Amino acid sequence: AHPLSCAAALASLDVLEEEGLIAEAARKGEIARAELLKLQSRHPQVISAVSGLGLLNAIHIVNSASGKPDRVLASEWTWAAVRHGVMLFQTNQPTIKICPPLMIPDDALIEGIKALSEAFDSLQ
């Protein structure tokens, strides 16, 4: 409730609105989810679902034999992606978190998600 903090928060909200950053995050999020669904169709045995909002997304990983959530595969896939140049988040859960920066070009977003497939293939 400090006046300076409130002024900074209001200025930040103005920038978000004036520069259309929320709409841009939603637009890029749609691109990301479309690509992630393609990734899921290439690897349906291990991706049970894709979820997210805007540019924050998750890939839900399961064991191909049991169909149960697989933390180990999620971790291995995350590190394989890092070796392929894609920075991801793995929180010791059976999901891989994807959160690219808002300024990412559309083609780089698509390229990064395609690299996830290559990273998975490298685990085989």
N, CA, C and O atoms as a GROMACS GRO file, in nm:
protein
  496
    1ALA      N    1   0.082  -0.119   0.000
    1ALA     CA    2   0.000   0.000   0.000
    1ALA      C    3   0.087   0.126   0.000
    1ALA      O    4   0.036   0.236   0.024
    2HIS      N    5   0.214   0.111  -0.026
    2HIS     CA    6   0.303   0.227  -0.035
    2HIS      C    7   0.275   0.299  -0.167
    2HIS      O    8   0.266   0.233  -0.271
    3PRO      N    9   0.262   0.431  -0.167
    3PRO     CA   10   0.228   0.505  -0.288
    3PRO      C   11   0.324   0.479  -0.405
    3PRO      O   12   0.279   0.469  -0.520
    4LEU      N   13   0.454   0.467  -0.379
    4LEU     CA   14   0.549   0.442  -0.487
    4LEU      C   15   0.528   0.303  -0.547
    4LEU      O   16   0.533   0.287  -0.669
    5SER      N   17   0.504   0.204  -0.464
    5SER     CA   18   0.478   0.068  -0.512
    5SER      C   19   0.350   0.064  -0.595
    5SER      O   20   0.345  -0.002  -0.699
    6CYS      N   21   0.249   0.134  -0.548
    6CYS     CA   22   0.122   0.138  -0.622
    6CYS      C   23   0.140   0.206  -0.758
    6CYS      O   24   0.085   0.160  -0.858
    7ALA      N   25   0.217   0.314  -0.761
    7ALA     CA   26   0.243   0.384  -0.887
    7ALA      C   27   0.318   0.293  -0.984
    7ALA      O   28   0.288   0.292  -1.103
    8ALA      N   29   0.416   0.217  -0.934
    8ALA     CA   30   0.492   0.125  -1.019
    8ALA      C   31   0.401   0.015  -1.074
    8ALA      O   32   0.410  -0.022  -1.191
    9ALA      N   33   0.315  -0.038  -0.989
    9ALA     CA   34   0.222  -0.143  -1.032
    9ALA      C   35   0.127  -0.091  -1.139
    9ALA      O   36   0.102  -0.159  -1.238
   10LEU      N   37   0.074   0.028  -1.119
   10LEU     CA   38  -0.017   0.087  -1.218
   10LEU      C   39   0.056   0.114  -1.350
   10LEU      O   40  -0.001   0.093  -1.457
   11ALA      N   41   0.180   0.159  -1.343
   11ALA     CA   42   0.258   0.183  -1.464
   11ALA      C   43   0.282   0.052  -1.538
   11ALA      O   44   0.276   0.048  -1.661
   12SER      N   45   0.309  -0.054  -1.465
   12SER     CA   46   0.329  -0.185  -1.528
   12SER      C   47   0.202  -0.233  -1.597
   12SER      O   48   0.208  -0.287  -1.707
   13LEU      N   49   0.088  -0.215  -1.532
   13LEU     CA   50  -0.039  -0.253  -1.592
   13LEU      C   51  -0.067  -0.172  -1.718
   13LEU      O   52  -0.121  -0.224  -1.815
   14ASP      N   53  -0.031  -0.043  -1.716
   14ASP     CA   54  -0.048   0.042  -1.834
   14ASP      C   55   0.034  -0.011  -1.951
   14ASP      O   56  -0.015  -0.016  -2.064
   15VAL      N   57   0.158  -0.051  -1.925
   15VAL     CA   58   0.244  -0.105  -2.031
   15VAL      C   59   0.184  -0.233  -2.088
   15VAL      O   60   0.179  -0.251  -2.209
   16LEU      N   61   0.139  -0.322  -2.000
   16LEU     CA   62   0.077  -0.446  -2.046
   16LEU      C   63  -0.040  -0.418  -2.140
   16LEU      O   64  -0.055  -0.483  -2.244
   17GLU      N   65  -0.121  -0.321  -2.104
   17GLU     CA   66  -0.238  -0.288  -2.183
   17GLU      C   67  -0.202  -0.214  -2.311
   17GLU      O   68  -0.247  -0.252  -2.419
   18GLU      N   69  -0.122  -0.110  -2.301
   18GLU     CA   70  -0.088  -0.025  -2.416
   18GLU      C   71  -0.010  -0.100  -2.524
   18GLU      O   72  -0.030  -0.075  -2.643
   19GLU      N   73   0.076  -0.191  -2.483
   19GLU     CA   74   0.157  -0.264  -2.580
   19GLU      C   75   0.094  -0.396  -2.623
   19GLU      O   76   0.154  -0.471  -2.700
   20GLY      N   77  -0.025  -0.424  -2.573
   20GLY     CA   78  -0.097  -0.546  -2.614
   20GLY      C   79  -0.026  -0.674  -2.575
   20GLY      O   80  -0.035  -0.774  -2.645
   21LEU      N   81   0.046  -0.672  -2.463
   21LEU     CA   82   0.126  -0.787  -2.425
   21LEU      C   83   0.043  -0.908  -2.383
   21LEU      O   84   0.085  -1.022  -2.405
   22ILE      N   85  -0.072  -0.886  -2.326
   22ILE     CA   86  -0.158  -0.998  -2.287
   22ILE      C   87  -0.211  -1.068  -2.411
   22ILE      O   88  -0.213  -1.191  -2.418
   23ALA      N   89  -0.254  -0.989  -2.509
   23ALA     CA   90  -0.303  -1.048  -2.634
   23ALA      C   91  -0.190  -1.120  -2.708
   23ALA      O   92  -0.212  -1.225  -2.768
   24GLU      N   93  -0.070  -1.064  -2.703
   24GLU     CA   94   0.045  -1.128  -2.768
   24GLU      C   95   0.079  -1.260  -2.700
   24GLU      O   96   0.110  -1.358  -2.768
   25ALA      N   97   0.073  -1.265  -2.569
   25ALA     CA   98   0.098  -1.390  -2.496
   25ALA      C   99  -0.008  -1.494  -2.533
   25ALA      O  100   0.024  -1.612  -2.549
   26ALA      N  101  -0.132  -1.452  -2.546
   26ALA     CA  102  -0.239  -1.544  -2.584
   26ALA      C  103  -0.218  -1.596  -2.726
   26ALA      O  104  -0.236  -1.715  -2.752
   27ARG      N  105  -0.180  -1.507  -2.817
   27ARG     CA  106  -0.156  -1.547  -2.957
   27ARG      C  107  -0.041  -1.648  -2.966
   27ARG      O  108  -0.054  -1.751  -3.032
   28LYS      N  109   0.068  -1.618  -2.901
   28LYS     CA  110   0.183  -1.709  -2.904
   28LYS      C  111   0.152  -1.838  -2.829
   28LYS      O  112   0.203  -1.945  -2.864
   29GLY      N  113   0.069  -1.829  -2.727
   29GLY     CA  114   0.028  -1.948  -2.655
   29GLY      C  115  -0.051  -2.043  -2.744
   29GLY      O  116  -0.037  -2.165  -2.733
   30GLU      N  117  -0.133  -1.988  -2.832
   30GLU     CA  118  -0.208  -2.072  -2.927
   30GLU      C  119  -0.113  -2.143  -3.022
   30GLU      O  120  -0.133  -2.260  -3.053
   31ILE      N  121  -0.010  -2.073  -3.068
   31ILE     CA  122   0.091  -2.135  -3.154
   31ILE      C  123   0.161  -2.247  -3.078
   31ILE      O  124   0.178  -2.357  -3.130
   32ALA      N  125   0.201  -2.217  -2.955
   32ALA     CA  126   0.272  -2.317  -2.874
   32ALA      C  127   0.186  -2.440  -2.853
   32ALA      O  128   0.234  -2.552  -2.871
   33ARG      N  129   0.059  -2.422  -2.815
   33ARG     CA  130  -0.025  -2.538  -2.789
   33ARG      C  131  -0.050  -2.619  -2.916
   33ARG      O  132  -0.056  -2.742  -2.910
   34ALA      N  133  -0.066  -2.552  -3.030
   34ALA     CA  134  -0.083  -2.626  -3.156
   34ALA      C  135   0.040  -2.712  -3.184
   34ALA      O  136   0.027  -2.828  -3.224
   35GLU      N  137   0.158  -2.657  -3.162
   35GLU     CA  138   0.281  -2.733  -3.183
   35GLU      C  139   0.296  -2.844  -3.079
   35GLU      O  140   0.343  -2.953  -3.110
   36LEU      N  141   0.257  -2.816  -2.956
   36LEU     CA  142   0.265  -2.918  -2.851
   36LEU      C  143   0.168  -3.033  -2.878
   36LEU      O  144   0.198  -3.148  -2.848
   37LEU      N  145   0.053  -3.001  -2.935
   37LEU     CA  146  -0.041  -3.108  -2.971
   37LEU      C  147   0.014  -3.193  -3.085
   37LEU      O  148  -0.009  -3.313  -3.089
   38LYS      N  149   0.089  -3.130  -3.177
   38LYS     CA  150   0.157  -3.208  -3.281
   38LYS      C  151   0.262  -3.299  -3.216
   38LYS      O  152   0.277  -3.415  -3.255
   39LEU      N  153   0.333  -3.245  -3.117
   39LEU     CA  154   0.431  -3.324  -3.044
   39LEU      C  155   0.363  -3.443  -2.977
   39LEU      O  156   0.415  -3.555  -2.980
   40GLN      N  157   0.248  -3.419  -2.917
   40GLN     CA  158   0.172  -3.526  -2.852
   40GLN      C  159   0.130  -3.632  -2.955
   40GLN      O  160   0.133  -3.751  -2.925
   41SER      N  161   0.092  -3.589  -3.075
   41SER     CA  162   0.051  -3.687  -3.176
   41SER      C  163   0.169  -3.770  -3.225
   41SER      O  164   0.151  -3.883  -3.268
   42ARG      N  165   0.292  -3.714  -3.217
   42ARG     CA  166   0.412  -3.789  -3.255
   42ARG      C  167   0.455  -3.886  -3.145
   42ARG      O  168   0.521  -3.986  -3.172
   43HIS      N  169   0.419  -3.855  -3.021
   43HIS     CA  170   0.461  -3.936  -2.907
   43HIS      C  171   0.343  -3.965  -2.813
   43HIS      O  172   0.350  -3.936  -2.694
   44PRO      N  173   0.235  -4.021  -2.867
   44PRO     CA  174   0.115  -4.042  -2.783
   44PRO      C  175   0.136  -4.144  -2.672
   44PRO      O  176   0.062  -4.145  -2.573
   45GLN      N  177   0.236  -4.229  -2.687
   45GLN     CA  178   0.260  -4.331  -2.586
   45GLN      C  179   0.316  -4.273  -2.458
   45GLN      O  180   0.307  -4.337  -2.353
   46VAL      N  181   0.374  -4.152  -2.463
   46VAL     CA  182   0.434  -4.094  -2.343
   46VAL      C  183   0.379  -3.956  -2.305
   46VAL      O  184   0.405  -3.908  -2.195
   47ILE      N  185   0.303  -3.893  -2.393
   47ILE     CA  186   0.242  -3.763  -2.360
   47ILE      C  187   0.092  -3.786  -2.344
   47ILE      O  188   0.020  -3.808  -2.441
   48SER      N  189   0.046  -3.780  -2.219
   48SER     CA  190  -0.096  -3.805  -2.193
   48SER      C  191  -0.180  -3.680  -2.215
   48SER      O  192  -0.298  -3.690  -2.249
   49ALA      N  193  -0.120  -3.562  -2.197
   49ALA     CA  194  -0.195  -3.437  -2.213
   49ALA      C  195  -0.100  -3.320  -2.227
   49ALA      O  196   0.017  -3.327  -2.189
   50VAL      N  197  -0.153  -3.214  -2.282
   50VAL     CA  198  -0.084  -3.084  -2.290
   50VAL      C  199  -0.180  -2.983  -2.230
   50VAL      O  200  -0.298  -2.981  -2.264
   51SER      N  201  -0.130  -2.899  -2.141
   51SER     CA  202  -0.217  -2.799  -2.080
   51SER      C  203  -0.141  -2.668  -2.066
   51SER      O  204  -0.018  -2.665  -2.069
   52GLY      N  205  -0.215  -2.560  -2.050
   52GLY     CA  206  -0.150  -2.433  -2.029
   52GLY      C  207  -0.239  -2.315  -2.059
   52GLY      O  208  -0.355  -2.329  -2.098
   53LEU      N  209  -0.182  -2.198  -2.038
   53LEU     CA  210  -0.248  -2.072  -2.065
   53LEU      C  211  -0.142  -1.973  -2.108
   53LEU      O  212  -0.039  -1.959  -2.041
   54GLY      N  213  -0.165  -1.906  -2.218
   54GLY     CA  214  -0.064  -1.815  -2.269
   54GLY      C  215   0.062  -1.892  -2.302
   54GLY      O  216   0.056  -1.998  -2.365
   55LEU      N  217   0.176  -1.840  -2.260
   55LEU     CA  218   0.303  -1.906  -2.290
   55LEU      C  219   0.351  -2.000  -2.179
   55LEU      O  220   0.462  -2.051  -2.186
   56LEU      N  221   0.270  -2.022  -2.080
   56LEU     CA  222   0.305  -2.118  -1.974
   56LEU      C  223   0.229  -2.248  -2.002
   56LEU      O  224   0.107  -2.253  -1.993
   57ASN      N  225   0.305  -2.352  -2.036
   57ASN     CA  226   0.244  -2.479  -2.075
   57ASN      C  227   0.311  -2.595  -2.004
   57ASN      O  228   0.422  -2.582  -1.952
   58ALA      N  229   0.242  -2.708  -2.003
   58ALA     CA  230   0.295  -2.830  -1.942
   58ALA      C  231   0.266  -2.947  -2.033
   58ALA      O  232   0.160  -2.957  -2.094
   59ILE      N  233   0.365  -3.037  -2.040
   59ILE     CA  234   0.350  -3.164  -2.109
   59ILE      C  235   0.342  -3.270  -1.999
   59ILE      O  236   0.433  -3.281  -1.917
   60HIS      N  237   0.236  -3.348  -1.998
   60HIS     CA  238   0.215  -3.449  -1.895
   60HIS      C  239   0.269  -3.582  -1.946
   60HIS      O  240   0.222  -3.635  -2.047
   61ILE      N  241   0.368  -3.636  -1.876
   61ILE     CA  242   0.443  -3.752  -1.920
   61ILE      C  243   0.397  -3.878  -1.847
   61ILE      O  244   0.378  -3.878  -1.725
   62VAL      N  245   0.379  -3.986  -1.924
   62VAL     CA  246   0.343  -4.115  -1.866
   62VAL      C  247   0.438  -4.223  -1.916
   62VAL      O  248   0.503  -4.208  -2.020
   63ASN      N  249   0.444  -4.330  -1.841
   63ASN     CA  250   0.522  -4.447  -1.881
   63ASN      C  251   0.449  -4.516  -1.995
   63ASN      O  252   0.329  -4.542  -1.985
   64SER      N  253   0.520  -4.547  -2.103
   64SER     CA  254   0.455  -4.606  -2.220
   64SER      C  255   0.399  -4.745  -2.192
   64SER      O  256   0.301  -4.785  -2.254
   65ALA      N  257   0.458  -4.818  -2.100
   65ALA     CA  258   0.411  -4.953  -2.069
   65ALA      C  259   0.292  -4.952  -1.973
   65ALA      O  260   0.194  -5.024  -1.994
   66SER      N  261   0.302  -4.873  -1.868
   66SER     CA  262   0.198  -4.876  -1.764
   66SER      C  263   0.092  -4.767  -1.780
   66SER      O  264  -0.020  -4.781  -1.730
   67GLY      N  265   0.126  -4.659  -1.851
   67GLY     CA  266   0.033  -4.547  -1.863
   67GLY      C  267   0.027  -4.460  -1.740
   67GLY      O  268  -0.054  -4.367  -1.733
   68LYS      N  269   0.113  -4.489  -1.642
   68LYS     CA  270   0.114  -4.411  -1.518
   68LYS      C  271   0.210  -4.293  -1.531
   68LYS      O  272   0.306  -4.300  -1.607
   69PRO      N  273   0.186  -4.185  -1.456
   69PRO     CA  274   0.276  -4.069  -1.459
   69PRO      C  275   0.421  -4.112  -1.436
   69PRO      O  276   0.449  -4.196  -1.350
   70ASP      N  277   0.513  -4.054  -1.513
   70ASP     CA  278   0.653  -4.096  -1.511
   70ASP      C  279   0.746  -3.977  -1.486
   70ASP      O  280   0.782  -3.905  -1.578
   71ARG      N  281   0.784  -3.958  -1.359
   71ARG     CA  282   0.874  -3.850  -1.321
   71ARG      C  283   1.014  -3.869  -1.380
   71ARG      O  284   1.079  -3.773  -1.420
   72VAL      N  285   1.058  -3.994  -1.384
   72VAL     CA  286   1.194  -4.021  -1.434
   72VAL      C  287   1.205  -3.983  -1.581
   72VAL      O  288   1.300  -3.916  -1.621
   73LEU      N  289   1.109  -4.026  -1.662
   73LEU     CA  290   1.112  -3.992  -1.805
   73LEU      C  291   1.102  -3.840  -1.824
   73LEU      O  292   1.170  -3.784  -1.910
   74ALA      N  293   1.018  -3.775  -1.745
   74ALA     CA  294   1.008  -3.629  -1.755
   74ALA      C  295   1.142  -3.563  -1.727
   74ALA      O  296   1.180  -3.469  -1.797
   75SER      N  297   1.212  -3.610  -1.627
   75SER     CA  298   1.343  -3.555  -1.595
   75SER      C  299   1.444  -3.583  -1.706
   75SER      O  300   1.517  -3.494  -1.748
   76GLU      N  301   1.448  -3.708  -1.754
   76GLU     CA  302   1.541  -3.742  -1.860
   76GLU      C  303   1.513  -3.662  -1.987
   76GLU      O  304   1.606  -3.616  -2.054
   77TRP      N  305   1.386  -3.644  -2.019
   77TRP     CA  306   1.349  -3.570  -2.139
   77TRP      C  307   1.387  -3.422  -2.123
   77TRP      O  308   1.434  -3.359  -2.218
   78THR      N  309   1.367  -3.369  -2.005
   78THR     CA  310   1.405  -3.229  -1.978
   78THR      C  311   1.553  -3.209  -2.004
   78THR      O  312   1.592  -3.115  -2.073
   79TRP      N  313   1.637  -3.297  -1.950
   79TRP     CA  314   1.782  -3.281  -1.968
   79TRP      C  315   1.824  -3.306  -2.111
   79TRP      O  316   1.919  -3.244  -2.160
   80ALA      N  317   1.755  -3.395  -2.181
   80ALA     CA  318   1.784  -3.416  -2.323
   80ALA      C  319   1.750  -3.289  -2.401
   80ALA      O  320   1.823  -3.250  -2.492
   81ALA      N  321   1.641  -3.224  -2.365
   81ALA     CA  322   1.603  -3.099  -2.431
   81ALA      C  323   1.708  -2.991  -2.407
   81ALA      O  324   1.742  -2.915  -2.498
   82VAL      N  325   1.758  -2.983  -2.285
   82VAL     CA  326   1.862  -2.885  -2.254
   82VAL      C  327   1.985  -2.911  -2.340
   82VAL      O  328   2.047  -2.818  -2.391
   83ARG      N  329   2.021  -3.039  -2.358
   83ARG     CA  330   2.134  -3.073  -2.444
   83ARG      C  331   2.108  -3.035  -2.589
   83ARG      O  332   2.201  -3.014  -2.666
   84HIS      N  333   1.980  -3.028  -2.626
   84HIS     CA  334   1.941  -2.987  -2.762
   84HIS      C  335   1.917  -2.836  -2.772
   84HIS      O  336   1.866  -2.788  -2.873
   85GLY      N  337   1.952  -2.764  -2.667
   85GLY     CA  338   1.944  -2.618  -2.671
   85GLY      C  339   1.813  -2.556  -2.628
   85GLY      O  340   1.791  -2.438  -2.652
   86VAL      N  341   1.726  -2.634  -2.566
   86VAL     CA  342   1.596  -2.582  -2.522
   86VAL      C  343   1.591  -2.586  -2.369
   86VAL      O  344   1.602  -2.692  -2.309
   87MET      N  345   1.574  -2.470  -2.308
   87MET     CA  346   1.568  -2.462  -2.162
   87MET      C  347   1.425  -2.488  -2.117
   87MET      O  348   1.332  -2.420  -2.159
   88LEU      N  349   1.409  -2.587  -2.029
   88LEU     CA  350   1.279  -2.625  -1.976
   88LEU      C  351   1.284  -2.631  -1.825
   88LEU      O  352   1.390  -2.617  -1.764
   89PHE      N  353   1.167  -2.652  -1.765
   89PHE     CA  354   1.158  -2.667  -1.621
   89PHE      C  355   1.101  -2.804  -1.590
   89PHE      O  356   0.999  -2.844  -1.647
   90GLN      N  357   1.167  -2.875  -1.501
   90GLN     CA  358   1.116  -3.003  -1.454
   90GLN      C  359   1.119  -2.995  -1.302
   90GLN      O  360   1.224  -2.970  -1.243
   91THR      N  361   1.006  -3.014  -1.240
   91THR     CA  362   0.993  -2.990  -1.097
   91THR      C  363   0.976  -3.119  -1.017
   91THR      O  364   0.904  -3.123  -0.917
   92ASN      N  365   1.043  -3.225  -1.063
   92ASN     CA  366   1.032  -3.356  -0.998
   92ASN      C  367   0.887  -3.406  -0.999
   92ASN      O  368   0.845  -3.480  -0.911
   93GLN      N  369   0.816  -3.363  -1.098
   93GLN     CA  370   0.679  -3.410  -1.120
   93GLN      C  371   0.676  -3.474  -1.259
   93GLN      O  372   0.770  -3.456  -1.336
   94PRO      N  373   0.571  -3.546  -1.292
   94PRO     CA  374   0.565  -3.609  -1.424
   94PRO      C  375   0.520  -3.512  -1.533
   94PRO      O  376   0.443  -3.548  -1.622
   95THR      N  377   0.567  -3.391  -1.524
   95THR     CA  378   0.535  -3.290  -1.626
   95THR      C  379   0.662  -3.215  -1.664
   95THR      O  380   0.757  -3.205  -1.586
   96ILE      N  381   0.661  -3.164  -1.784
   96ILE     CA  382   0.767  -3.076  -1.831
   96ILE      C  383   0.702  -2.939  -1.850
   96ILE      O  384   0.604  -2.926  -1.923
   97LYS      N  385   0.758  -2.839  -1.786
   97LYS     CA  386   0.704  -2.703  -1.795
   97LYS      C  387   0.775  -2.627  -1.906
   97LYS      O  388   0.898  -2.632  -1.919
   98ILE      N  389   0.697  -2.558  -1.986
   98ILE     CA  390   0.750  -2.478  -2.096
   98ILE      C  391   0.703  -2.335  -2.076
   98ILE      O  392   0.583  -2.309  -2.066
   99CYS      N  393   0.798  -2.244  -2.071
   99CYS     CA  394   0.764  -2.103  -2.048
   99CYS      C  395   0.860  -2.013  -2.125
   99CYS      O  396   0.950  -1.952  -2.066
  100PRO      N  397   0.843  -2.005  -2.258
  100PRO     CA  398   0.933  -1.920  -2.336
  100PRO      C  399   0.906  -1.772  -2.308
  100PRO      O  400   0.798  -1.735  -2.262
  101PRO      N  401   1.004  -1.688  -2.337
  101PRO     CA  402   0.983  -1.545  -2.315
  101PRO      C  403   0.882  -1.488  -2.414
  101PRO      O  404   0.868  -1.538  -2.526
  102LEU      N  405   0.813  -1.385  -2.374
  102LEU     CA  406   0.713  -1.321  -2.458
  102LEU      C  407   0.774  -1.269  -2.588
  102LEU      O  408   0.706  -1.264  -2.690
  103MET      N  409   0.901  -1.230  -2.585
  103MET     CA  410   0.963  -1.172  -2.704
  103MET      C  411   1.010  -1.276  -2.804
  103MET      O  412   1.065  -1.240  -2.908
  104ILE      N  413   0.989  -1.405  -2.777
  104ILE     CA  414   1.036  -1.509  -2.869
  104ILE      C  415   0.966  -1.496  -3.004
  104ILE      O  416   0.844  -1.483  -3.010
  105PRO      N  417   1.043  -1.500  -3.113
  105PRO     CA  418   0.981  -1.497  -3.245
  105PRO      C  419   0.900  -1.626  -3.269
  105PRO      O  420   0.934  -1.731  -3.215
  106ASP      N  421   0.795  -1.617  -3.348
  106ASP     CA  422   0.709  -1.732  -3.372
  106ASP      C  423   0.789  -1.852  -3.425
  106ASP      O  424   0.768  -1.964  -3.380
  107ASP      N  425   0.880  -1.827  -3.520
  107ASP     CA  426   0.956  -1.939  -3.578
  107ASP      C  427   1.048  -2.004  -3.475
  107ASP      O  428   1.069  -2.125  -3.480
  108ALA      N  429   1.103  -1.927  -3.383
  108ALA     CA  430   1.188  -1.984  -3.278
  108ALA      C  431   1.104  -2.066  -3.180
  108ALA      O  432   1.151  -2.168  -3.129
  109LEU      N  433   0.983  -2.024  -3.154
  109LEU     CA  434   0.892  -2.100  -3.068
  109LEU      C  435   0.863  -2.236  -3.129
  109LEU      O  436   0.868  -2.338  -3.061
  110ILE      N  437   0.832  -2.236  -3.257
  110ILE     CA  438   0.802  -2.361  -3.328
  110ILE      C  439   0.927  -2.450  -3.333
  110ILE      O  440   0.918  -2.570  -3.310
  111GLU      N  441   1.040  -2.391  -3.363
  111GLU     CA  442   1.166  -2.465  -3.370
  111GLU      C  443   1.200  -2.529  -3.234
  111GLU      O  444   1.244  -2.644  -3.228
  112GLY      N  445   1.180  -2.455  -3.127
  112GLY     CA  446   1.208  -2.508  -2.994
  112GLY      C  447   1.121  -2.628  -2.960
  112GLY      O  448   1.170  -2.725  -2.901
  113ILE      N  449   0.995  -2.623  -2.996
  113ILE     CA  450   0.906  -2.735  -2.967
  113ILE      C  451   0.941  -2.856  -3.054
  113ILE      O  452   0.933  -2.970  -3.008
  114LYS      N  453   0.981  -2.831  -3.178
  114LYS     CA  454   1.026  -2.942  -3.264
  114LYS      C  455   1.152  -3.006  -3.205
  114LYS      O  456   1.171  -3.127  -3.216
  115ALA      N  457   1.237  -2.926  -3.142
  115ALA     CA  458   1.358  -2.980  -3.080
  115ALA      C  459   1.323  -3.074  -2.965
  115ALA      O  460   1.401  -3.163  -2.931
  116LEU      N  461   1.206  -3.055  -2.904
  116LEU     CA  462   1.164  -3.146  -2.798
  116LEU      C  463   1.145  -3.288  -2.851
  116LEU      O  464   1.177  -3.386  -2.783
  117SER      N  465   1.094  -3.298  -2.973
  117SER     CA  466   1.077  -3.429  -3.034
  117SER      C  467   1.213  -3.493  -3.060
  117SER      O  468   1.232  -3.612  -3.036
  118GLU      N  469   1.306  -3.414  -3.110
  118GLU     CA  470   1.441  -3.464  -3.134
  118GLU      C  471   1.507  -3.506  -3.003
  118GLU      O  472   1.579  -3.606  -2.998
  119ALA      N  473   1.483  -3.429  -2.898
  119ALA     CA  474   1.539  -3.464  -2.767
  119ALA      C  475   1.483  -3.597  -2.719
  119ALA      O  476   1.556  -3.681  -2.667
  120PHE      N  477   1.352  -3.618  -2.738
  120PHE     CA  478   1.294  -3.745  -2.697
  120PHE      C  479   1.353  -3.859  -2.778
  120PHE      O  480   1.387  -3.964  -2.724
  121ASP      N  481   1.366  -3.839  -2.910
  121ASP     CA  482   1.422  -3.943  -2.996
  121ASP      C  483   1.564  -3.980  -2.953
  121ASP      O  484   1.606  -4.094  -2.969
  122SER      N  485   1.638  -3.883  -2.899
  122SER     CA  486   1.775  -3.911  -2.856
  122SER      C  487   1.779  -4.002  -2.732
  122SER      O  488   1.883  -4.059  -2.700
  123LEU      N  489   1.666  -4.014  -2.663
  123LEU     CA  490   1.660  -4.102  -2.546
  123LEU      C  491   1.641  -4.247  -2.584
  123LEU      O  492   1.667  -4.337  -2.504
  124GLN      N  493   1.597  -4.271  -2.706
  124GLN     CA  494   1.567  -4.408  -2.752
  124GLN      C  495   1.695  -4.487  -2.774
  124GLN      O  496   1.689  -4.604  -2.813
   0.00000   0.00000   0.00000
